[in-house]
């Protein structure tokens, strides 16, 4: 009997701890990933399209003012409605429609495709806490030294600056709590359904680079709040990597909630900014 290398054994156990096998996930990727060149280009661009549209209607002032005149809405209400349209309409409803009528999946199959039919309890209770701790530790030097430089570069581009009337610059938290909760749910759930639940399977043709490329595209997608999000491009890979490891959307939703609501306070309290 040949003795196993202790390092190999440890690496295998570590891999098995983080990685979750899911034949259904793999079958969806294999069967429904983009096949033709045009489809591949389309689904890569589809990462950015809702962000480009949000940028046009929210950040380009003449377009924004024209739409306010046409709708008769106040600017805060218009922005809120547009964000609800993106987070719930585009990110959640649109994939379900495409899966149902283009991919010919049933409603049950579509929900399974998006990763909403099963909860990964090991991922939520055991693996995710480890990912959060390790990610937070790794992110501290990045946030202290890299993020400020990237933020200064992005803010130096006039076209990427957030307009003074934007809710993301001021006023996002002025909405009633119920409306704000609705927007947050749409953000956490909607973005994960669209980017990790839907598009990562469609772009499985990217192979081992799928998690990285789609994560970068997810960061770039936030055109309308570029100075607040693009500087994090070096950290967003945690989303795609966690999805590749656990293949479960609920783990990603909880990770997203933590990164948006808790991680920043922890890191900035440590680095003192």
SEZA-199985 format. One line per 10 residues: number of its first residue (from 1); their letters; for each residue x, y, z of N, C-alpha, C, O. Coordinates in steps of 0.02 Angstrom, whole numbers, plus 50000, padded with zeros to 5 digits. Example, Ala and Ser with C-alpha at 12.3 -4.5 7.8 and 13.67 -1.06 7.14 Angstrom:
! SEZA-199985
1) AS) 50660/49716/50390/50615/49775/50390/50660/49835/50390/50712/49834/50423; 50642/49888/50354/50684/49947/50357/50645/50002/50394/50670/50057/50402
***
This chain:
! SEZA-199985
1) XXXXXXXXXX) 50042/49940/50000/50000/50000/50000/50044/50062/50000/50090/50069/50041; 50029/50109/49954/50069/50170/49947/50041/50224/49994/49982/50239/49993; 50086/50251/50034/50065/50304/50081/50048/50368/50042/50083/50386/49995; 49994/50401/50062/49974/50463/50029/50014/50521/50055/50032/50524/50114; 50029/50568/50010/50064/50629/50028/50019/50670/50073/49962/50685/50054; 50042/50689/50134/50000/50728/50180/49975/50793/50150/49919/50814/50162; 50018/50826/50110/49998/50889/50079/49942/50877/50029/49895/50917/50024; 49947/50822/49991/49895/50806/49943/49830/50791/49979/49776/50813/49957; 49833/50754/50033/49774/50737/50072/49740/50799/50100/49679/50806/50097; 49781/50845/50126/49754/50907/50154/49721/50948/50099/49666/50975/50108
11) XXXXXXXXXX) 49754/50953/50041/49727/50992/49985/49661/50963/49961/49614/50999/49946; 49658/50896/49958/49596/50864/49937/49540/50876/49987/49483/50889/49966; 49554/50873/50050/49503/50886/50101/49480/50959/50099/49420/50973/50106; 49528/51004/50088/49510/51074/50083/49466/51087/50023/49417/51123/50027; 49484/51055/49967/49443/51062/49906/49373/51034/49918/49324/51065/49898; 49368/50977/49949/49304/50946/49962/49261/50987/50010/49200/50987/50006; 49294/51024/50055/49258/51066/50102/49224/51123/50065/49166/51138/50078; 49261/51156/50021/49233/51214/49986/49189/51194/49928/49138/51227/49914; 49207/51142/49893/49173/51125/49830/49113/51079/49841/49116/51032/49881; 49059/51094/49807/48998/51053/49811/48981/51028/49741/48973/51067/49694
21) XXXXXXXXXX) 48976/50962/49735/48957/50932/49671/48882/50940/49660/48842/50929/49706; 48862/50958/49600/48791/50965/49584/48781/50948/49511/48795/50988/49467; 48758/50887/49497/48749/50864/49429/48697/50905/49392/48704/50918/49332; 48645/50927/49427/48593/50967/49395/48622/51032/49370/48607/51054/49314; 48664/51065/49411/48697/51127/49392/48739/51116/49330/48736/51155/49282; 48779/51063/49330/48824/51048/49274/48784/51033/49211/48804/51052/49156; 48727/50999/49218/48686/50982/49160/48655/51045/49129/48652/51052/49068; 48632/51091/49172/48605/51154/49147/48659/51193/49109/48646/51220/49055; 48719/51195/49136/48774/51230/49103/48790/51198/49035/48799/51233/48985; 48794/51132/49034/48812/51097/48973/48758/51105/48919/48775/51116/48860
31) XXXXXXXXXX) 48696/51100/48938/48642/51100/48888/48623/51170/48865/48606/51180/48807; 48625/51220/48911/48596/51285/48895/48648/51341/48888/48629/51399/48879; 48712/51325/48892/48762/51377/48881/48759/51400/48808/48736/51363/48764; 48781/51461/48796/48782/51487/48728/48828/51445/48684/48883/51427/48705; 48805/51428/48624/48843/51384/48580/48875/51423/48521/48934/51416/48508; 48836/51463/48487/48861/51499/48428/48901/51560/48450/48895/51583/48507; 48942/51586/48405/48983/51645/48420/48938/51705/48436/48952/51742/48483; 48885/51714/48397/48841/51771/48409/48807/51765/48476/48799/51816/48511; 48788/51705/48496/48756/51695/48562/48806/51708/48618/48787/51737/48670; 48868/51688/48609/48919/51700/48659/48931/51774/48669/48935/51798/48726
41) XXXXXXXXXX) 48937/51811/48614/48947/51883/48618/48886/51916/48651/48893/51961/48692; 48826/51892/48632/48765/51921/48659/48762/51914/48735/48747/51963/48770; 48777/51854/48761/48770/51844/48833/48825/51879/48873/48814/51898/48930; 48883/51889/48842/48934/51929/48876/48911/52002/48879/48918/52035/48931; 48885/52028/48824/48860/52097/48823/48799/52105/48868/48786/52159/48895; 48760/52051/48875/48699/52053/48915/48715/52068/48989/48671/52091/49026; 48777/52054/49010/48798/52074/49077/48794/52150/49085/48775/52175/49138; 48813/52186/49033/48822/52258/49038/48760/52298/49018/48752/52355/49039; 48717/52268/48977/48662/52306/48948/48616/52340/48999/48602/52399/48990; 48593/52306/49051/48549/52342/49099/48585/52400/49133/48554/52450/49150
51) XXXXXXXXXX) 48650/52393/49145/48689/52447/49175/48697/52506/49129/48695/52563/49150; 48706/52491/49064/48712/52545/49014/48646/52584/49010/48646/52645/49008; 48591/52547/49008/48525/52580/49005/48512/52621/49068/48485/52677/49063; 48530/52594/49126/48521/52632/49189/48563/52695/49188/48540/52748/49211; 48624/52690/49162/48667/52749/49157/48636/52802/49112/48637/52862/49128; 48608/52781/49055/48579/52829/49007/48521/52866/49037/48517/52927/49031; 48475/52830/49070/48414/52863/49095/48424/52898/49162/48386/52943/49179; 48476/52879/49199/48486/52909/49265/48542/52960/49267/48537/53010/49302; 48595/52949/49229/48655/52991/49236/48665/53042/49180/48701/53091/49189; 48634/53031/49123/48639/53081/49069/48583/53131/49079/48525/53117/49066
61) XXXXXXXXXX) 48601/53190/49101/48552/53238/49125/48499/53257/49074/48440/53258/49092; 48516/53272/49010/48463/53288/48962/48412/53232/48954/48352/53245/48948; 48435/53170/48953/48389/53113/48947/48347/53108/49010/48286/53096/49006; 48379/53115/49067/48343/53112/49131/48289/53166/49134/48233/53151/49155; 48306/53228/49115/48257/53282/49118/48200/53272/49069/48143/53287/49084; 48216/53245/49010/48163/53231/48960/48114/53179/48987/48053/53187/48980; 48140/53126/49017/48097/53074/49044/48056/53098/49103/47999/53077/49112; 48084/53143/49143/48046/53172/49198/47988/53214/49172/47933/53213/49200; 48000/53250/49117/47947/53290/49087/47892/53246/49058/47833/53261/49066; 47912/53192/49026/47864/53147/48994/47821/53111/49046/47761/53105/49039
71) XXXXXXXXXX) 47853/53087/49099/47817/53048/49150/47782/53092/49201/47731/53072/49230; 47808/53151/49213/47780/53194/49265/47799/53173/49335/47771/53199/49384; 47847/53127/49341/47868/53103/49407/47922/53149/49435/47957/53184/49399; 47929/53147/49501/47985/53181/49532/48048/53141/49519/48044/53081/49506; 48106/53173/49523/48168/53138/49509/48180/53079/49557/48199/53025/49534; 48170/53087/49622/48180/53029/49667/48133/52971/49650/48155/52913/49650; 48070/52986/49637/48023/52932/49621/48040/52899/49554/48034/52838/49547; 48062/52939/49506/48081/52912/49441/48141/52864/49449/48141/52809/49421; 48191/52885/49487/48249/52842/49498/48230/52778/49534/48254/52724/49518; 48187/52785/49584/48166/52727/49622/48130/52677/49577/48143/52617/49580
81) XXXXXXXXXX) 48085/52702/49535/48047/52659/49490/48093/52625/49439/48084/52566/49424; 48141/52662/49412/48188/52634/49365/48230/52578/49397/48242/52527/49366; 48251/52589/49459/48291/52539/49494/48249/52477/49509/48275/52421/49506; 48186/52486/49526/48142/52428/49536/48132/52391/49471/48129/52329/49470; 48126/52428/49416/48119/52397/49350/48179/52354/49334/48172/52298/49309; 48239/52379/49349/48300/52341/49334/48306/52280/49380/48317/52224/49357; 48298/52292/49446/48311/52239/49494/48259/52183/49493/48276/52124/49501; 48196/52201/49484/48144/52150/49482/48125/52130/49411/48119/52071/49395; 48115/52181/49368/48092/52167/49300/48146/52135/49257/48136/52081/49230; 48203/52169/49251/48256/52144/49208/48293/52085/49238/48304/52034/49205
91) XXXXXXXXXX) 48311/52091/49302/48353/52040/49332/48317/51976/49351/48347/51922/49351; 48253/51980/49367/48217/51920/49389/48166/51897/49337/48166/51839/49317; 48122/51942/49316/48068/51923/49271/48094/51904/49201/48072/51855/49172; 48140/51944/49175/48165/51931/49107/48198/51862/49100/48183/51827/49051; 48243/51842/49145/48271/51774/49139/48217/51719/49141/48222/51670/49104; 48167/51728/49183/48113/51678/49185/48076/51674/49119/48058/51620/49096; 48064/51732/49088/48029/51733/49023/48072/51700/48969/48047/51660/48930; 48136/51716/48968/48181/51687/48918/48187/51612/48927/48184/51574/48879; 48195/51590/48989/48201/51519/49003/48137/51482/48983/48139/51425/48958; 48080/51514/48996/48016/51481/48981/48002/51476/48906/47981/51424/48882
101) XXXXXXXXXX) 48015/51530/48869/47993/51531/48799/48050/51521/48749/48037/51497/48694; 48111/51538/48767/48167/51526/48721/48201/51459/48735/48216/51422/48688; 48213/51444/48799/48244/51380/48817/48194/51324/48826/48213/51266/48835; 48129/51341/48825/48076/51292/48829/48076/51253/48895/48061/51193/48897; 48094/51287/48949/48092/51255/49015/48025/51270/49049/47995/51323/49037; 48003/51224/49090/47942/51237/49129/47959/51287/49185/48017/51303/49196; 47907/51311/49218/47918/51358/49273/47961/51325/49327/48007/51356/49355; 47946/51262/49342/47985/51226/49393/48057/51218/49371/48103/51227/49412; 48068/51200/49309/48136/51193/49283/48172/51260/49281/48232/51263/49294; 48137/51313/49266/48167/51379/49264/48191/51401/49333/48245/51429/49340
111) XXXXXXXXXX) 48150/51387/49383/48169/51404/49452/48230/51363/49473/48275/51388/49506; 48231/51299/49452/48289/51257/49467/48351/51282/49430/48406/51282/49458; 48342/51303/49368/48398/51330/49328/48429/51390/49363/48490/51396/49366; 48388/51433/49390/48413/51494/49424/48443/51479/49493/48473/51523/49523; 48434/51418/49517/48464/51399/49580/48422/51413/49641/48447/51418/49697; 48356/51420/49631/48312/51439/49686/48272/51380/49715/48231/51390/49759; 48285/51321/49690/48244/51264/49712/48273/51227/49772/48237/51190/49805; 48338/51238/49787/48370/51202/49843/48415/51248/49883/48447/51293/49855; 48418/51236/49948/48462/51275/49992/48522/51232/50011/48515/51174/50027; 48580/51262/50009/48642/51228/50027/48659/51246/50100/48690/51297/50114
121) XXXXXXXXXX) 48636/51204/50146/48645/51220/50217/48718/51217/50238/48740/51257/50279; 48755/51169/50212/48827/51167/50229/48862/51230/50205/48903/51259/50241; 48844/51252/50145/48873/51313/50119/48857/51373/50161/48900/51416/50173; 48795/51378/50183/48773/51436/50223/48803/51435/50293/48825/51487/50317; 48803/51377/50325/48822/51374/50396/48896/51361/50408/48922/51382/50460; 48930/51328/50362/49000/51310/50373/49048/51344/50325/49098/51373/50346; 49034/51339/50260/49082/51364/50211/49080/51439/50206/49133/51471/50204; 49021/51469/50203/49016/51541/50194/49051/51581/50249/49085/51630/50234; 49043/51562/50314/49080/51599/50365/49156/51599/50354/49189/51649/50367; 49182/51543/50331/49254/51539/50317/49272/51586/50259/49322/51622/50262
131) XXXXXXXXXX) 49232/51585/50206/49244/51629/50149/49242/51702/50170/49284/51741/50149; 49194/51719/50212/49187/51788/50235/49247/51811/50274/49273/51865/50264; 49270/51768/50320/49328/51787/50362/49391/51794/50319/49426/51844/50325; 49404/51745/50276/49463/51747/50234/49460/51807/50186/49510/51843/50177; 49403/51817/50156/49395/51873/50109/49406/51940/50144/49440/51984/50118; 49378/51948/50204/49385/52010/50241/49458/52024/50257/49481/52080/50249; 49495/51973/50278/49566/51982/50293/49605/52001/50231/49646/52047/50233; 49592/51967/50175/49627/51981/50113/49611/52051/50087/49653/52084/50057; 49549/52072/50097/49527/52136/50069/49554/52197/50105/49553/52252/50077; 49579/52189/50165/49602/52247/50204/49659/52284/50170/49653/52345/50162
141) XXXXXXXXXX) 49714/52252/50149/49766/52290/50114/49742/52318/50047/49764/52372/50027; 49698/52282/50013/49671/52308/49950/49632/52373/49962/49641/52422/49926; 49590/52372/50012/49550/52431/50027/49592/52489/50052/49575/52547/50042; 49647/52474/50085/49690/52527/50112/49733/52559/50058/49748/52619/50062; 49755/52520/50008/49805/52546/49962/49783/52548/49888/49804/52593/49852; 49741/52501/49867/49722/52498/49797/49657/52535/49783/49652/52573/49735; 49607/52523/49824/49542/52553/49814/49544/52629/49809/49512/52657/49764; 49580/52665/49853/49581/52738/49847/49611/52763/49781/49588/52813/49754; 49661/52728/49756/49693/52747/49693/49644/52738/49635/49636/52782/49593; 49612/52680/49633/49564/52667/49579/49505/52715/49583/49481/52739/49531
151) XXXXXXXXXX) 49482/52731/49643/49427/52777/49651/49445/52846/49624/49404/52879/49592; 49505/52869/49638/49528/52934/49613/49531/52935/49537/49512/52984/49506; 49553/52880/49507/49556/52875/49434/49486/52879/49404/49475/52915/49355; 49439/52841/49432/49371/52840/49405/49338/52909/49413/49306/52933/49367; 49346/52939/49471/49315/53005/49483/49345/53059/49439/49314/53112/49430; 49405/53048/49412/49436/53097/49368/49406/53098/49298/49419/53144/49259; 49364/53048/49283/49331/53045/49218/49262/53078/49225/49218/53050/49258; 49252/53137/49196/49188/53173/49205/49126/53132/49188/49076/53136/49223; 49130/53092/49135/49071/53054/49114/49051/53000/49164/48994/52976/49162; 49096/52982/49208/49082/52929/49256/49062/52955/49325/49044/52916/49369
161) XXXXXXXXXX) 49065/53020/49334/49046/53048/49399/48971/53040/49411/48931/53046/49365; 48954/53028/49473/48883/53022/49491/48852/53091/49495/48877/53134/49531; 48796/53103/49459/48764/53169/49461/48741/53187/49532/48726/53143/49572; 48739/53251/49546/48718/53274/49612/48647/53254/49629/48630/53247/49687; 48605/53246/49577/48535/53228/49590/48525/53153/49598/48469/53130/49612; 48578/53113/49590/48572/53041/49595/48560/53019/49667/48589/53045/49714; 48516/52970/49674/48503/52942/49741/48564/52907/49769/48570/52899/49830; 48609/52885/49726/48668/52850/49749/48722/52897/49776/48770/52876/49808; 48713/52962/49762/48758/53011/49791/48731/53037/49857/48768/53050/49904; 48665/53046/49859/48633/53068/49921/48558/53054/49915/48528/53063/49861
171) XXXXXXXXXX) 48528/53033/49968/48456/53027/49969/48429/52957/49960/48368/52947/49963; 48473/52907/49950/48448/52839/49940/48411/52814/50002/48362/52777/49996; 48433/52835/50060/48403/52811/50122/48346/52856/50147/48322/52848/50203; 48325/52904/50105/48271/52948/50124/48202/52918/50111/48151/52945/50132; 48200/52861/50075/48136/52830/50061/48108/52798/50124/48145/52782/50170; 48042/52789/50127/48012/52753/50183/48043/52684/50190/48062/52654/50140; 48049/52658/50251/48082/52594/50262/48055/52537/50219/48094/52496/50196; 47989/52535/50208/47961/52480/50169/47985/52484/50096/48001/52432/50067; 47987/52544/50068/48010/52552/49999/48085/52536/49994/48107/52505/49946; 48123/52555/50045/48195/52542/50046/48208/52467/50052/48252/52440/50019
181) XXXXXXXXXX) 48168/52433/50093/48174/52361/50100/48160/52326/50034/48195/52279/50015; 48109/52349/49999/48090/52321/49934/48147/52329/49885/48162/52284/49846; 48180/52387/49886/48236/52400/49841/48296/52356/49858/48329/52330/49813; 48309/52348/49923/48364/52306/49944/48353/52232/49924/48400/52199/49900; 48292/52208/49933/48277/52139/49913/48288/52131/49838/48317/52081/49816; 48265/52179/49800/48275/52177/49728/48348/52177/49710/48368/52145/49662; 48388/52214/49748/48460/52217/49734/48493/52150/49749/48525/52121/49706; 48487/52126/49811/48521/52065/49831/48496/52004/49792/48535/51965/49766; 48430/51997/49788/48401/51939/49753/48408/51947/49677/48429/51900/49643; 48391/52006/49652/48391/52016/49580/48459/52008/49548/48465/51973/49497
191) XXXXXXXXXX) 48510/52040/49576/48576/52035/49546/48603/51964/49548/48636/51942/49501; 48589/51928/49602/48613/51859/49606/48576/51813/49558/48607/51770/49527; 48511/51822/49551/48473/51783/49503/48500/51794/49433/48510/51747/49395; 48511/51857/49416/48530/51875/49347/48602/51855/49332/48615/51822/49281; 48649/51875/49374/48720/51866/49358/48745/51796/49375/48779/51765/49334; 48731/51771/49434/48756/51705/49453/48707/51650/49435/48727/51597/49411; 48642/51661/49447/48594/51608/49432/48582/51597/49359/48575/51540/49337; 48580/51651/49320/48563/51646/49249/48625/51650/49203/48639/51603/49166; 48661/51706/49205/48713/51718/49156/48774/51673/49165/48806/51656/49115; 48791/51654/49226/48850/51610/49234/48840/51543/49201/48889/51511/49180
201) XXXXXXXXXX) 48779/51520/49195/48767/51457/49160/48768/51468/49084/48792/51426/49047; 48743/51525/49062/48744/51541/48991/48815/51552/48965/48828/51541/48906; 48860/51573/49009/48929/51586/48989/48976/51531/49012/49036/51542/49020; 48950/51472/49023/48992/51415/49044/49044/51398/48991/49093/51363/49006; 49034/51422/48929/49083/51410/48876/49151/51442/48891/49201/51426/48859; 49153/51488/48940/49215/51520/48960/49260/51472/48999/49319/51487/49012; 49233/51415/49018/49273/51365/49053/49298/51387/49121/49260/51416/49160; 49361/51374/49135/49388/51388/49201/49393/51463/49216/49404/51483/49273; 49386/51505/49165/49389/51578/49175/49319/51609/49184/49313/51669/49191; 49268/51567/49183/49199/51592/49186/49188/51634/49249/49161/51689/49245
211) XXXXXXXXXX) 49209/51609/49307/49197/51644/49370/49231/51712/49371/49203/51760/49398; 49290/51717/49341/49328/51779/49343/49300/51831/49294/49290/51888/49312; 49288/51810/49232/49264/51857/49181/49195/51883/49199/49182/51943/49192; 49151/51839/49221/49083/51862/49238/49083/51907/49300/49041/51951/49306; 49129/51895/49345/49134/51938/49404/49157/52008/49385/49132/52058/49411; 49206/52012/49340/49230/52077/49316/49174/52114/49279/49165/52174/49288; 49138/52078/49237/49082/52109/49200/49029/52133/49249/48997/52185/49237; 49019/52096/49303/48971/52118/49355/48992/52184/49386/48950/52227/49399; 49057/52192/49398/49082/52255/49426/49073/52312/49376/49051/52366/49395; 49090/52300/49312/49085/52352/49262/49013/52372/49249/48998/52430/49233
221) XXXXXXXXXX) 48967/52325/49256/48896/52337/49244/48868/52397/49281/48821/52429/49258; 48898/52414/49338/48873/52469/49379/48896/52537/49352/48928/52576/49388; 48879/52552/49289/48901/52614/49258/48876/52675/49295/48913/52724/49303; 48814/52673/49319/48782/52733/49348/48810/52751/49417/48795/52804/49443; 48849/52707/49446/48881/52722/49510/48954/52700/49509/48980/52672/49557; 48987/52713/49452/49055/52688/49440/49105/52707/49495/49143/52664/49516; 49107/52770/49519/49156/52786/49571/49146/52747/49636/49193/52739/49675; 49086/52723/49647/49071/52686/49709/49083/52611/49701/49091/52575/49750; 49084/52586/49639/49087/52513/49629/49147/52490/49589/49176/52438/49606; 49168/52526/49537/49223/52503/49496/49289/52494/49534/49328/52450/49517
231) XXXXXXXXXX) 49303/52534/49586/49365/52523/49623/49368/52456/49659/49422/52435/49682; 49312/52420/49664/49311/52355/49696/49323/52298/49647/49315/52239/49664; 49343/52314/49585/49349/52263/49533/49397/52208/49553/49389/52151/49531; 49446/52223/49594/49494/52172/49616/49468/52125/49668/49501/52076/49685; 49408/52138/49694/49380/52097/49747/49318/52058/49725/49299/52010/49759; 49287/52078/49670/49222/52049/49653/49227/51976/49632/49175/51942/49626; 49287/51951/49620/49294/51881/49602/49266/51833/49653/49253/51775/49638; 49258/51857/49715/49231/51814/49768/49160/51790/49751/49140/51736/49772; 49122/51831/49712/49055/51810/49694/49057/51750/49647/49026/51698/49660; 49094/51756/49592/49097/51701/49544/49130/51640/49573/49108/51584/49560
241) XXXXXXXXXX) 49182/51649/49613/49218/51592/49642/49173/51554/49690/49172/51493/49691; 49135/51591/49731/49090/51558/49778/49036/51520/49742/49015/51466/49764; 49012/51547/49686/48961/51511/49647/48989/51448/49616/48955/51396/49616; 49051/51450/49591/49082/51391/49563/49092/51338/49617/49083/51278/49604; 49109/51360/49677/49120/51313/49732/49055/51281/49756/49050/51220/49760; 49005/51322/49771/48945/51297/49803/48887/51283/49756/48844/51241/49771; 48885/51317/49698/48832/51305/49648/48763/51314/49679/48716/51277/49662; 48757/51363/49722/48693/51375/49756/48681/51450/49765/48724/51485/49792; 48624/51473/49743/48611/51545/49741/48601/51574/49811/48617/51633/49822; 48574/51535/49857/48560/51562/49924/48625/51580/49961/48626/51628/50000
251) XXXXXXXXXX) 48677/51543/49948/48742/51561/49978/48765/51628/49951/48792/51670/49988; 48755/51639/49886/48775/51702/49856/48733/51761/49880/48759/51816/49889; 48669/51749/49892/48625/51803/49916/48648/51826/49985/48652/51886/49998; 48662/51778/50029/48685/51796/50096/48752/51831/50093/48764/51879/50129; 48797/51806/50050/48862/51839/50042/48854/51910/50018/48887/51956/50042; 48809/51920/49971/48796/51987/49943/48770/52034/49997/48790/52092/50001; 48724/52009/50039/48697/52049/50093/48753/52070/50141/48757/52128/50161; 48796/52022/50159/48850/52039/50205/48898/52090/50175/48917/52138/50209; 48917/52081/50112/48965/52127/50081/48936/52197/50075/48972/52246/50081; 48871/52202/50062/48840/52268/50055/48827/52303/50121/48831/52364/50126
261) XXXXXXXXXX) 48810/52264/50172/48787/52295/50234/48835/52289/50294/48831/52329/50340; 48879/52240/50293/48922/52230/50351/48996/52235/50339/49033/52261/50381; 49018/52209/50282/49090/52205/50268/49124/52273/50269/49178/52281/50298; 49093/52323/50238/49123/52389/50234/49135/52420/50302/49188/52450/50314; 49088/52413/50346/49095/52441/50413/49153/52409/50450/49190/52442/50486; 49161/52343/50441/49216/52307/50474/49283/52330/50447/49329/52345/50485; 49289/52331/50381/49353/52348/50349/49373/52420/50364/49430/52434/50383; 49326/52466/50356/49342/52537/50367/49357/52552/50440/49393/52599/50455; 49327/52514/50486/49344/52524/50556/49415/52502/50571/49447/52526/50617; 49441/52455/50530/49509/52430/50540/49560/52477/50507/49611/52493/50538
271) XXX) 49547/52498/50445/49595/52539/50410/49589/52613/50429/49633/52653/50414; 49534/52630/50462/49528/52698/50489/49506/52750/50439/49519/52809/50450; 49472/52730/50385/49447/52779/50335/49371/52784/50340/49341/52823/50302
***
